[in-house]
């Protein structure tokens, strides 16, 4: 049975195109060049923050993020950044009686911006608020404390093989991979994902059907 569904943020709920473009502009690199190097870093299985090192060795992401804020071109999240299936999928899950949460590797500011969107969720948290980031096991221990249910009743939905699927299942949670964004498309058919994830989906709308099947199966064996 599934009692809770917790969502990653970037490239799961949010299309990161605008933010990646803003970073390319900030470091004065053509957007297509930034995207190409980001893709190479992704394909190599490395953290996307390493992308900046190719253009500016020694790049301090936290310091540069603060400089962007001071310059008035900092992080923004609004309705246009949401993937089109997000609101309906979240609402459908809650209508089924599932607890719905958001927890991803984002800043404290991102948490505030997400709350301002008034999404149909029960709670929102970010790594910036928790002081620990994926794939650290402590992040998923926090998810397990955050969401109701036993660990095998909590599904974590994300787009990243290592940070989401592997790290969540290592912590005893269930995992679903969404096939979108660079990581989702790169790793959707990966054998590790096939072995670990409950499902690979193309739309968040598929989650309500998955929960309904799980509930029916639980009822038939209860």
Secondary structure in CASP SS format (residue, H / E / C, confidence):
PFRMAT SS
TARGET T0000
AUTHOR 0000-0000-0000
METHOD secondary structure of the structure
MODEL  1
X C 1.00
X C 1.00
X C 1.00
X E 1.00
X E 1.00
X E 1.00
X E 1.00
X C 1.00
X C 1.00
X E 1.00
X C 1.00
X C 1.00
X C 1.00
X E 1.00
X C 1.00
X C 1.00
X H 1.00
X H 1.00
X H 1.00
X H 1.00
X H 1.00
X H 1.00
X H 1.00
X H 1.00
X H 1.00
X H 1.00
X C 1.00
X C 1.00
X C 1.00
X C 1.00
X H 1.00
X H 1.00
X H 1.00
X H 1.00
X H 1.00
X H 1.00
X H 1.00
X H 1.00
X H 1.00
X H 1.00
X H 1.00
X H 1.00
X H 1.00
X C 1.00
X C 1.00
X C 1.00
X C 1.00
X H 1.00
X H 1.00
X H 1.00
X H 1.00
X H 1.00
X H 1.00
X H 1.00
X H 1.00
X C 1.00
X C 1.00
X C 1.00
X C 1.00
X C 1.00
X H 1.00
X H 1.00
X H 1.00
X H 1.00
X H 1.00
X H 1.00
X H 1.00
X H 1.00
X H 1.00
X H 1.00
X C 1.00
X C 1.00
X C 1.00
X C 1.00
X C 1.00
X C 1.00
X C 1.00
X C 1.00
X H 1.00
X H 1.00
X H 1.00
X E 1.00
X C 1.00
X C 1.00
X C 1.00
X H 1.00
X H 1.00
X H 1.00
X H 1.00
X H 1.00
X H 1.00
X H 1.00
X H 1.00
X H 1.00
X H 1.00
X C 1.00
X C 1.00
X C 1.00
X E 1.00
X E 1.00
X E 1.00
X E 1.00
X E 1.00
X E 1.00
X C 1.00
X C 1.00
X C 1.00
X H 1.00
X H 1.00
X H 1.00
X H 1.00
X H 1.00
X H 1.00
X H 1.00
X H 1.00
X H 1.00
X C 1.00
X C 1.00
X C 1.00
X C 1.00
X C 1.00
X C 1.00
X E 1.00
X E 1.00
X E 1.00
X E 1.00
X H 1.00
X H 1.00
X H 1.00
X H 1.00
X C 1.00
X C 1.00
X C 1.00
X C 1.00
X C 1.00
X C 1.00
X H 1.00
X H 1.00
X H 1.00
X H 1.00
X H 1.00
X H 1.00
X H 1.00
X H 1.00
X H 1.00
X H 1.00
X C 1.00
X C 1.00
X C 1.00
X C 1.00
X H 1.00
X H 1.00
X H 1.00
X E 1.00
X E 1.00
X E 1.00
X E 1.00
X E 1.00
X C 1.00
X C 1.00
X H 1.00
X H 1.00
X H 1.00
X H 1.00
X H 1.00
X H 1.00
X H 1.00
X H 1.00
X H 1.00
X H 1.00
X C 1.00
X C 1.00
X C 1.00
X E 1.00
X E 1.00
X E 1.00
X E 1.00
X E 1.00
X C 1.00
X C 1.00
X H 1.00
X H 1.00
X H 1.00
X H 1.00
X H 1.00
X H 1.00
X H 1.00
X C 1.00
X C 1.00
X C 1.00
X H 1.00
X H 1.00
X H 1.00
X H 1.00
X H 1.00
X H 1.00
X C 1.00
X C 1.00
X E 1.00
X E 1.00
X E 1.00
X C 1.00
X C 1.00
X C 1.00
X C 1.00
X H 1.00
X H 1.00
X H 1.00
X H 1.00
X H 1.00
X H 1.00
X H 1.00
X H 1.00
X H 1.00
X H 1.00
X H 1.00
X H 1.00
X H 1.00
X H 1.00
X H 1.00
X H 1.00
X C 1.00
END
